[in-house]
Amino acid sequence: MRAIVAAGPWADGNATSGAQSALAKRNEQLPEDSRAAKEAGDLVLDALGRSPLFVAAALPLKVFPPLFNRYAGGQEFGRHVDTAVRIRRGSDFRIRSDLSATLFLADPADYDGGELVIEGQFGEQRVKLPAGDLVVYPASSLHRVDPVPRGERLASFFWVQSMVRDDTARTLLFELDQGVQAAAGVLGQGDLATVRLTGVYHNLLRRWAEL
């Protein structure tokens, strides 16, 4: 994937920025209609489809086609909130951005800084993950990318419209899903307790899902 995007036609990252973000954003981005972005984006989408953990956490209804950016030479993205509705240019594809996602593509040792800093009710979460690791977080969160004074921070980013809009409900479903999986591993899928827990999960999802 790094080889695909490295050869791409990099451009000013503000091509997809809203008015507020444009004031804070300094990076480069692959044009979303470029061949490199489409090819690498398909790899990301295929991987997401094979990840039970991503599906359980995000409960995706729609995923915006992945985009790619890079930071170097002190570039950064100041504090901002992602746009509530994302529209793919030249199409009628649009999503409500419930979740934001960043897929790290560069080894943390290859660059300094570049932490994704997410602000929540319990303070800041500073995220700098190994290449191939993904973080998913509420798109409503204030967040920023710290300056990258050395090396190059390369990442894919995208947004998810979840079947469950409410963050708290989605979190409860995820925790319940993990509990069901743990119970099934100990008791077996056919055990009555596992079956009942599975039923509770699906009945809550039925109550909260928006399709």
Phi, psi and chi 1 to 4 in degrees:
 res  aa     phi    psi   chi1   chi2   chi3   chi4
   1 MET       -  -40.6 -170.6  180.0  -62.3      -
   2 ARG   -61.0  -38.7  -76.0 -163.0  -64.8  -97.5
   3 ALA   -65.1  -38.4      -      -      -      -
   4 ILE   -64.3  -49.8  -67.3  170.3      -      -
   5 VAL   -75.3  -28.5  -60.1      -      -      -
   6 ALA   -62.5  -31.1      -      -      -      -
   7 ALA   -86.7    0.4      -      -      -      -
   8 GLY   -75.4  168.1      -      -      -      -
   9 PRO   -85.4   85.2   31.8  -33.3      -      -
  10 TRP   -67.6  144.4  -68.4   93.9      -      -
  11 ALA  -142.6  175.5      -      -      -      -
  12 ASP   -59.3  128.5 -174.0  -17.9      -      -
  13 GLY   -65.3  -14.6      -      -      -      -
  14 ASN   -76.8    3.4  -83.5  -47.0      -      -
  15 ALA   -60.6  -26.1      -      -      -      -
  16 THR  -114.7   15.4   56.9      -      -      -
  17 SER   -88.0  148.6  -63.4      -      -      -
  18 GLY   -80.6  177.4      -      -      -      -
  19 ALA   -60.9  -42.1      -      -      -      -
  20 GLN   -71.2  -44.9 -176.4 -174.3   72.4      -
  21 SER   -62.7  -34.7  -67.4      -      -      -
  22 ALA   -60.9  -26.5      -      -      -      -
  23 LEU   -73.6  -22.4  -60.1  175.0      -      -
  24 ALA  -111.1  -10.9      -      -      -      -
  25 LYS   -98.9  124.8 -174.2  177.1 -176.5 -179.1
  26 ARG  -135.5   97.6  -67.5 -167.0  -59.0  123.4
  27 ASN  -161.2 -175.6   65.5    8.8      -      -
  28 GLU  -118.6  155.4  -69.1 -177.3  -60.3      -
  29 GLN  -146.4  146.3 -172.6  171.2  -51.2      -
  30 LEU   -75.1  130.7  -76.3 -178.1      -      -
  31 PRO   -54.3  134.3  -25.5   35.1      -      -
  32 GLU   -64.4  -21.6   57.3 -173.7  -70.6      -
  33 ASP   -96.0    8.6   58.7   -7.9      -      -
  34 SER   -76.2  153.9   66.8      -      -      -
  35 ARG   -61.4  -40.4  179.0  176.8  178.7 -179.5
  36 ALA   -62.9  -43.9      -      -      -      -
  37 ALA   -64.2  -40.5      -      -      -      -
  38 LYS   -67.2  -43.9  -68.9  177.7 -180.0  178.0
  39 GLU   -66.0  -47.7 -174.9  176.2   -7.6      -
  40 ALA   -68.3  -36.1      -      -      -      -
  41 GLY   -62.5  -36.6      -      -      -      -
  42 ASP   -63.4  -36.3  -74.7  -16.6      -      -
  43 LEU   -63.5  -40.9  -66.2  176.0      -      -
  44 VAL   -64.6  -47.1  174.6      -      -      -
  45 LEU   -62.7  -39.7  -67.3  174.2      -      -
  46 ASP   -61.6  -41.5  -72.5  -15.0      -      -
  47 ALA   -67.1  -39.5      -      -      -      -
  48 LEU   -61.9  -40.1  -67.1  176.5      -      -
  49 GLY   -65.1  -21.0      -      -      -      -
  50 ARG   -96.6    5.4  -64.0 -167.5  -56.8  -89.7
  51 SER  -107.8  101.1  172.0      -      -      -
  52 PRO   -59.2  -32.5  -22.1   33.5      -      -
  53 LEU   -66.6  -42.3 -174.6   60.0      -      -
  54 PHE   -63.6  -44.8  169.2   75.1      -      -
  55 VAL   -62.4  -42.3  173.2      -      -      -
  56 ALA   -66.1  -37.9      -      -      -      -
  57 ALA   -78.1  -40.8      -      -      -      -
  58 ALA   -96.1  -25.6      -      -      -      -
  59 LEU    46.0   57.6  -65.4  171.7      -      -
  60 PRO   -68.1  134.2   26.4  -34.3      -      -
  61 LEU   -99.0  -45.2  178.6   63.6      -      -
  62 LYS  -138.9  145.4  -63.7 -179.5 -175.5  177.7
  63 VAL  -123.0  125.8  177.1      -      -      -
  64 PHE   -67.4  136.1 -164.0   89.0      -      -
  65 PRO   -51.4  127.0  -28.4   36.6      -      -
  66 PRO   -57.2  141.0  -27.9   37.1      -      -
  67 LEU  -111.1  168.9  -57.7  173.2      -      -
  68 PHE  -137.6  135.5  -63.1   83.7      -      -
  69 ASN  -136.8  165.4   60.1   20.1      -      -
  70 ARG  -144.6  148.3   66.9 -179.0 -178.9 -174.5
  71 TYR  -126.2  137.2  -64.7   77.8      -      -
  72 ALA  -160.1  165.5      -      -      -      -
  73 GLY    60.1   34.7      -      -      -      -
  74 GLY    86.2    5.3      -      -      -      -
  75 GLN   -65.1  153.8  -69.7  178.0  -38.1      -
  76 GLU  -157.0  172.9   62.8 -178.1  -49.1      -
  77 PHE  -134.2  108.6 -163.8  164.5      -      -
  78 GLY   -67.4  177.0      -      -      -      -
  79 ARG   -57.3  132.4 -176.5 -175.6  -73.7  111.3
  80 HIS  -162.6  169.4   64.9  -75.4      -      -
  81 VAL  -120.1  136.9  173.4      -      -      -
  82 ASP   -68.6  150.2  -72.1  -18.7      -      -
  83 THR   -59.8  138.7  -56.7      -      -      -
  84 ALA   -67.5  -35.6      -      -      -      -
  85 VAL  -124.7  124.1  176.3      -      -      -
  86 ARG  -104.7  131.8  -54.1  -64.0  -51.1 -163.4
  87 ILE  -119.6  128.2  -58.6  172.2      -      -
  88 ARG   -78.9  125.5 -174.5  164.4  174.8   79.7
  89 ARG   -60.2  139.6  -66.6 -175.6  178.0 -174.7
  90 GLY    74.1   15.6      -      -      -      -
  91 SER  -146.9  174.5   76.1      -      -      -
  92 ASP   -99.3   14.1   59.7   -2.5      -      -
  93 PHE   -77.7  124.3 -178.6   85.7      -      -
  94 ARG  -148.5  151.3   63.0 -170.3   62.1 -156.5
  95 ILE  -138.2  155.8   69.9  168.3      -      -
  96 ARG   -85.6  125.6 -177.6 -172.4   64.5 -121.4
  97 SER   -85.7   91.3   57.6      -      -      -
  98 ASP   -79.0  -39.0  -63.2  -38.2      -      -
  99 LEU  -128.2  142.9  -65.5  164.4      -      -
 100 SER  -106.0  149.7  -61.9      -      -      -
 101 ALA  -139.1  139.6      -      -      -      -
 102 THR  -127.1  123.8  -62.7      -      -      -
 103 LEU  -105.3  114.4  170.9   63.1      -      -
 104 PHE   -77.2  133.3  -69.7   81.3      -      -
 105 LEU  -118.7   -7.5  -62.0  176.7      -      -
 106 ALA  -113.4  145.3      -      -      -      -
 107 ASP   -65.5  134.1 -168.9  -62.8      -      -
 108 PRO   -56.7  -28.2  -24.8   33.9      -      -
 109 ALA   -73.9  -13.2      -      -      -      -
 110 ASP   -86.4   -4.4  -69.3  -17.5      -      -
 111 TYR  -152.8  152.8   63.0   97.9      -      -
 112 ASP   -99.9  150.4  -67.7  -24.4      -      -
 113 GLY    69.7 -150.0      -      -      -      -
 114 GLY    75.9   13.3      -      -      -      -
 115 GLU   -65.8  139.1  -71.1   85.7   -4.4      -
 116 LEU   -83.1  117.6  170.8   63.8      -      -
 117 VAL  -109.4  114.8 -176.5      -      -      -
 118 ILE  -108.3  125.7  -55.1  165.5      -      -
 119 GLU   -97.0  127.1  -60.3 -178.8   17.7      -
 120 GLY  -134.3 -173.7      -      -      -      -
 121 GLN   -68.2  -17.3   60.0  178.0  -31.3      -
 122 PHE  -107.7   21.4  -60.4  112.8      -      -
 123 GLY   102.9 -163.5      -      -      -      -
 124 GLU   -87.5  139.8  -67.1 -174.6  -13.8      -
 125 GLN  -111.2  120.6  -62.4  -68.5  -40.4      -
 126 ARG  -101.6  121.5  -55.2 -177.4   65.8   85.2
 127 VAL  -121.8  122.4 -175.1      -      -      -
 128 LYS  -146.4   97.6 -174.2  174.3 -179.3  178.3
 129 LEU  -103.6  161.7  -59.8  177.4      -      -
 130 PRO   -61.9  155.7  -21.6   32.8      -      -
 131 ALA   -57.1  130.2      -      -      -      -
 132 GLY    99.3   -9.2      -      -      -      -
 133 ASP   -93.6  146.9  -80.2   11.1      -      -
 134 LEU  -121.9  138.1  174.5   77.4      -      -
 135 VAL  -116.4  136.1   58.8      -      -      -
 136 VAL  -121.8  133.4  179.6      -      -      -
 137 TYR  -151.8  161.2   56.8   97.8      -      -
 138 PRO   -59.8  130.3  -25.4   35.3      -      -
 139 ALA   -67.4  -17.2      -      -      -      -
 140 SER   -76.6   -7.5   57.1      -      -      -
 141 SER   -74.1  141.5  -56.6      -      -      -
 142 LEU   -68.1  132.4  -82.3  172.0      -      -
 143 HIS  -152.6  166.0   57.3  -78.5      -      -
 144 ARG  -154.3  166.4   68.3 -179.8 -169.8  -90.4
 145 VAL  -118.0  121.2  175.6      -      -      -
 146 ASP   -67.7  156.8  -80.1   -9.8      -      -
 147 PRO   -57.3  150.0  -24.1   33.9      -      -
 148 VAL  -115.2   92.2  179.7      -      -      -
 149 PRO   -78.7  -21.5   28.7  -34.3      -      -
 150 ARG  -135.6  139.5 -179.4 -168.6   67.1   86.4
 151 GLY    77.2 -159.8      -      -      -      -
 152 GLU  -138.2  125.6 -179.4  178.0  -85.7      -
 153 ARG   -95.4  117.2  178.2 -167.2 -169.9  -89.4
 154 LEU  -117.0  132.2 -175.4   65.9      -      -
 155 ALA  -153.2  159.5      -      -      -      -
 156 SER  -106.4  146.6  175.1      -      -      -
 157 PHE  -142.4  150.6   63.9  101.4      -      -
 158 PHE  -164.5  176.6   54.2   92.3      -      -
 159 TRP  -126.7  155.1  -59.6  -87.3      -      -
 160 VAL  -127.8  130.8  178.6      -      -      -
 161 GLN   -94.6  117.0  179.8  172.0  -27.6      -
 162 SER   -87.7  153.6  177.7      -      -      -
 163 MET   -64.5  -24.1  -69.4 -176.0  -73.7      -
 164 VAL  -116.7  109.2  176.8      -      -      -
 165 ARG   -68.5  -40.6 -177.9 -164.6  -57.7 -127.6
 166 ASP   -73.9  126.1 -177.0   75.4      -      -
 167 ASP   -61.2  -42.1  -69.6  -25.7      -      -
 168 THR   -65.4  -44.4  -60.3      -      -      -
 169 ALA   -62.7  -41.5      -      -      -      -
 170 ARG   -64.6  -38.9 -166.4 -175.6  -39.6  111.3
 171 THR   -65.8  -42.0  -60.9      -      -      -
 172 LEU   -61.2  -42.0  -71.6  172.1      -      -
 173 LEU   -63.7  -40.2  -76.4  168.1      -      -
 174 PHE   -63.8  -45.8  176.7   67.9      -      -
 175 GLU   -63.7  -38.6  -68.0  175.6  -10.3      -
 176 LEU   -65.8  -41.6  178.5   56.2      -      -
 177 ASP   -59.3  -44.3  173.9   80.4      -      -
 178 GLN   -64.7  -35.9  -61.9  -55.0  -69.9      -
 179 GLY   -66.8  -39.9      -      -      -      -
 180 VAL   -61.8  -43.9  170.7      -      -      -
 181 GLN   -63.6  -39.3  -61.1  -53.3  -42.5      -
 182 ALA   -66.2  -42.7      -      -      -      -
 183 ALA   -63.2  -41.1      -      -      -      -
 184 ALA   -63.7  -35.3      -      -      -      -
 185 GLY   -67.3  -29.3      -      -      -      -
 186 VAL   -92.7  -45.0  174.4      -      -      -
 187 LEU   -96.8  -23.4  -57.1  173.7      -      -
 188 GLY   100.7  151.9      -      -      -      -
 189 GLN   -63.1  -31.3  -70.8  -74.7   -2.6      -
 190 GLY   -88.1   -3.9      -      -      -      -
 191 ASP   -64.3  143.5 -176.7   84.8      -      -
 192 LEU   -59.5  -39.8 -179.1   58.0      -      -
 193 ALA   -63.3  -41.8      -      -      -      -
 194 THR   -64.1  -43.2  -56.6      -      -      -
 195 VAL   -62.4  -42.3  172.1      -      -      -
 196 ARG   -66.1  -42.9  -76.1  177.2  169.3  169.0
 197 LEU   -62.6  -40.0  -76.5  173.4      -      -
 198 THR   -62.0  -40.2  -58.5      -      -      -
 199 GLY   -63.5  -40.9      -      -      -      -
 200 VAL   -61.9  -43.4  170.6      -      -      -
 201 TYR   -58.6  -50.4  173.3   86.7      -      -
 202 HIS   -70.0  -32.4  -76.4  -74.4      -      -
 203 ASN   -70.2  -35.6  -73.9  -28.7      -      -
 204 LEU   -68.8  -41.8  -72.5  174.5      -      -
 205 LEU   -62.3  -40.2  179.4   58.2      -      -
 206 ARG   -61.2  -36.8 -174.1  175.4  -69.7  111.9
 207 ARG   -71.5  -38.1  172.3 -178.4  -70.8  -92.1
 208 TRP   -99.7  -17.7  -70.3  -29.7      -      -
 209 ALA   -70.2  142.0      -      -      -      -
 210 GLU  -121.3  117.3  -58.0  174.4   11.2      -
 211 LEU  -118.3      -  -55.1  177.9      -      -
